[in-house]
Structures are given as structure tokens and as C-alpha cells.
Amino acid sequence: MSQYEQKDNSGAMFVNDKKESETHPDRKGSAMIGGVDYWVSGWLNESAKGSKYLSLKFTAKEDAHNQGVKQIVNKVQKQEFLEDDIPF
């Protein structure tokens, strides 16, 4: 099987199984724009006039990674602080 290589200014989205929450995206995928990799999330919506459309959100993969690392570091720091407060 060959390795897939994302081409610039292209991407793909797939149906997202929304078991966790109805607010999660209906579609998820990835894209490369200007040489930067992005996660893509899409929600199926309907306008006031009844026209259906897909609303998209792009998040740079590096930003998403950094945000996840920051959340983990914050949790670890809070846990260490709580352990220091235990008197025994």
C-alpha cells in the first residue's frame, strides 16, 4: 500500500460519528493550504430561507497539538499542587 501525500490547496472530509455530542461536527478531515496542515470540521446547516450549506472551521494542526500539550501540562501542574497540600 502506498503512502498518501497531501497536496497543497486540497483536502478531504469524512462523515463524523457524533456519539459523544450533537454539537460535534458532522464532517471531519484535513487539508493543506499554503503548505500548512489543517484539521477541518464541518457542520450541516440550513439558512433561514431553507438553503442547506456546510459551515467549515480550520485549525492548524500545530496549533491543535500545542493546545493539547498546554492542557496536559496545566492538569499535571494542578495535580502536583494538590499533592503538595496533602499533610501526610
C-alpha positions as CSV (number, residue, x, y, z in Angstrom):
1,M,0.0,0.0,0.0
2,S,1.4,3.4,-0.9
3,Q,1.8,6.3,1.5
4,Y,-0.8,9.1,0.8
5,E,0.8,12.6,0.4
6,Q,-1.5,15.6,1.0
7,K,-1.2,18.0,-1.9
8,D,-1.2,21.8,-1.4
9,N,-4.6,23.5,-1.5
10,S,-6.5,20.3,-1.2
11,G,-8.2,18.2,1.5
12,A,-10.8,15.6,2.3
13,M,-13.7,15.3,4.8
14,F,-15.5,12.3,6.0
15,V,-18.7,11.6,7.9
16,N,-18.2,12.0,11.7
17,D,-19.9,9.6,14.1
18,K,-21.5,12.0,16.6
19,K,-21.9,9.6,19.5
20,E,-20.4,12.0,22.1
21,S,-22.4,15.2,21.5
22,E,-24.8,16.7,18.9
23,T,-22.6,19.8,18.8
24,H,-19.7,17.8,17.4
25,P,-19.0,18.4,13.6
26,D,-21.0,16.4,11.0
27,R,-17.8,16.1,8.9
28,K,-14.1,15.9,9.9
29,G,-11.0,15.8,7.8
30,S,-7.8,17.6,6.9
31,A,-6.4,19.9,4.3
32,M,-3.2,21.6,3.3
33,I,-3.3,25.3,2.5
34,G,-0.2,27.3,1.7
35,G,2.0,24.4,2.9
36,V,0.3,24.4,6.3
37,D,-1.6,21.3,7.5
38,Y,-5.1,21.9,9.0
39,W,-7.8,19.9,10.7
40,V,-11.2,20.7,9.0
41,S,-14.5,20.4,10.8
42,G,-17.9,20.9,9.1
43,W,-21.4,21.3,10.3
44,L,-24.5,20.8,8.1
45,N,-26.8,23.8,8.5
46,E,-29.9,25.3,6.9
47,S,-30.3,29.1,6.3
48,A,-33.5,31.0,7.3
49,K,-34.6,30.7,3.6
50,G,-34.2,26.9,3.7
51,S,-31.0,26.6,1.7
52,K,-28.7,23.9,3.0
53,Y,-25.0,24.7,3.4
54,L,-21.8,23.4,5.1
55,S,-20.1,25.6,7.7
56,L,-16.4,25.0,8.0
57,K,-13.7,25.6,10.7
58,F,-10.0,25.2,10.0
59,T,-7.5,24.7,12.9
60,A,-3.8,24.5,12.2
61,K,-2.6,21.0,13.2
62,E,0.4,22.5,15.0
63,D,-1.9,24.9,17.0
64,A,-4.1,22.0,17.9
65,H,-1.1,20.0,19.1
66,N,0.3,22.9,21.1
67,Q,-3.1,23.5,22.7
68,G,-3.4,19.8,23.7
69,V,0.1,19.8,25.2
70,K,-0.8,23.0,27.2
71,Q,-3.9,21.4,28.6
72,I,-1.9,18.3,29.7
73,V,0.8,20.5,31.4
74,N,-1.9,22.5,33.2
75,K,-3.6,19.3,34.5
76,V,-0.2,17.9,35.7
77,Q,0.7,21.2,37.4
78,K,-2.7,21.3,39.2
79,Q,-2.3,17.7,40.3
80,E,1.2,18.4,41.7
81,F,-0.2,21.5,43.5
82,L,-2.9,19.4,45.1
83,E,-0.5,16.6,46.1
84,D,1.7,19.3,47.9
85,D,-1.3,20.3,50.0
86,I,-1.8,16.8,51.5
87,P,-0.4,16.9,55.1
88,F,0.8,13.3,55.1
